Every structure is written in C-alpha cells, then in structure tokens.
Amino acid sequence: MLVRASSSTEERLVVSIRQGSSPDELRAASYLRAVSFYTYPSDRSEFSARAHRRMKTDTEFESLGNKLEGTDESFKNIKVLCFVATAPAGPNLQQDAEAPTTLPPVGDAPSEMVVGTLDLNVGSVLPSEELIAESARKQGVAQKLIKAAEERAAALGVSNLYVHVVHSNTPAVNLYQSSTLGFKVEAEESESTAKALQRPRRLILTKPI
C-alpha cells in the first residue's frame, strides 16, 4: 500500500497538478505504477512484496524515462508527457517508510507527496489510466489530472482524446462518462483478446477537444 488515510482527519486534500520532470517526481510516479499494477497472494511475506515493489519501481522508472526521452522504440513517434498530482505532506497522508513519494522541499515551501499520476501519449498509442494513491481517492485528483492532460493536449493541437479503462472498474468508467469529463465508449475489448493478452477486459473511450 502506498499511503493510508489517517482516521483522525477528514480534511480534503489540496492538490496541485504539474508536468513531472525531476528524477524524484518520476520515481514517485513509477512507484505508483508498481503498487497499482501488481497484487500479491495473502501468503506472500511483506518482505518479499516490498522487494518486488522496489524491483518493479526500478523497472517502471527506467521505462518511463525512456519514453520521455524518446529512446523507447515502441514510442518512437509518440510524444509522452507525465503529469503528477501532489499534495502537502501531513497527518492526513501517512506514508509507508519505503515509499519514494515524498518530494524534497524547495526553499521554505512545505514538503509535498505525489498522490497521482497520468501519462499523455500524443500519437497513436492510448494513454495510461490515471493512478491515484489510496488515501487520495474520491477527492477529485483523477478529474484534475485528466483536465490538465486535456488542456495540454489541446495546446499541442490534438483533436481527440482516448483513454482505456478496465471494464469492471465502474467508478472510473462513471467518472469518464460523467457530464464533467464527457467521454463516450468507442470500443469494447473482447474476452478472447483480453485472455490472449493476459489482462482484464478493457473499454476504449473518446471525446473531442
């Protein structure tokens, strides 16, 4: 688990969105990917799970860096931008000791934690789903990330946005199809395709911008 909400506060997070570029921001985003994409059986030790998360964080960090630098051959003609959502570190965000999500303070500003991330892939590859830390969910972080990506895409001359989401992820599907975001389902992955790719079935949604 990345972070957990403190039971002593219901204070809503003050979230800022920006394009991630520093190694600390990108490693935090990579850690969010690692903890979101992998789950472990109940009989796996915490030591083993932590070791695996560290390994996957390193892998995701290298992969993300290659995409941003344009050295990933599969993203050769794709412009990749990584957005991060940050919130002030505090008692409402209790961090696991090994999670590299707290950013170094800048000057007199308070420390921040990365609580969400989203990639914008300008080209033919669909963007990643937004990834939100557990304690930051249902606080508008995903919506702010998507809106920031939409504004940046429009500035780059993109005419249509596409997202993919796991078919059974009803909260995410409802968010994308809400009147605020306005995505519509364009295609639905078949069970056979999902099985062949060894992943849950996905929906593809789109909207003009």
C-alpha positions, 0 to 999 in steps of 0.5 A: 500500500502506498499511503493510508488515510489517517482516521483522525482527519477528514480534511480534503486534500489540496492538490496541485497538478504539474508536468513531472520532470525531476528524477524524484517526481518520476520515481514517485510516479513509477512507484505508483505504477508498481503498487497499482499494477501488481497484487500479491497472494495473502501468503506472500511475506511483506518482505518479499512484496516490498522487494518486488515493489522496489524491483518493479519501481526500478523497472517502471522508472527506467521505462518511463524515462525512456519514453520521455526521452524518446529512446523507447522504440515502441514510442518512437513517434509518440510524444509522452508527457507525465503529469503528477498530482501532489499534495502537502505532506501531513497527518492526513497522508501517512506514508509507508517508510519505503515509499519514494513519494515524498518530494524534497522541499524547495526553499521554505515551501512545505514538503509535498507527496505525489498522490497521482499520476497520468501519462499523455501519449500524443500519437497513436498509442492510448494513454495510461489510466490515471493512478491515484494513491489510496488515501487520495481517492474520491477527492477529485485528483483523477478529474484534475489530472485528466483536465490538465492532460486535456488542456495540454493536449489541446495546446499541442493541437490534438483533436481527440482524446482516448483513454482505456479503462478496465471494464469492471472498474465502474467508478472510473468508467462513471467518472469518464462518462460523467457530464464533467469529463464527457467521454463516450465508449468507442470500443469494447475489448473482447474476452478472447483478446483480453485472455490472449493478452493476459489482462482484464477486459478493457473499454476504449473511450473518446471525446473531442477537444 
